[in-house]
Amino acid sequence: MNNNPYPIQIKKSIQLNLFSTSLIIIIISSGLFILLWLVHSTLEKAQLLLIILIIGVIIFFCCLIIILSVIYDYFYLSSLKYSIEGKNFFFSGGILGKFEKNLPYSKIQHVIIYETFMQRLFRLSSISIETAREAGYNPYENVKQYLPITTGPLIPNLNKEEAKKLRDRIISASSKHKPLAGI
């Protein structure tokens, strides 16, 4: 099995995450300090110090969340593996909850490249492999129920050029394994 022929860009993914969350924290912090500056003349010194302390604690916890998010992203993205050989597309990964998806190429309907605004800044793309799954069986309730339409695997943060090559490879393999109409 040839895992990850087009590697997920973990370093760029973490930079993307850091950039976007830091930008949000800077905007919120700036807004809080501007608000504090506007009302500081009406507050007593003790109230002002208390508000500054509260803002500091909020910023500290936001930074702690960013650090934990970066660590989680690193391990999650490192766990993702996929293979595009044989008659199936194999995709696995996960940290706390593991998953394995084995999609026959004959079931693949669309391969879509997604690029968010932030991904464009870092020249990254994500690929979604979609199948025709709309309803499913819930083994816990023993009833057939309609589930939300879910796509197949989402391979995050590939280099833009490699994402196009991977999409073309999957489409090529999928078209080779599609049954002919009427058979």
Buried (B, 14 or more C-beta within 10 A) or exposed (E): EEEBEBEBBBEBBBBBBBEBBEEEBEEBBEEBBEEBEEEBEEEEEEEBEEBBEEBEEBBEEBEEEBEEBBEEBBBBBEEBBBBBEBEBBBBBBEEEEEEEBEBEBEBBEBBEBEBEEEBEEBEBBBBBBBBEEEEEEEEEEEEEEEEEEEEBBBBBBBBBEBBBEBBEBBBEBBEEBEEEEEE
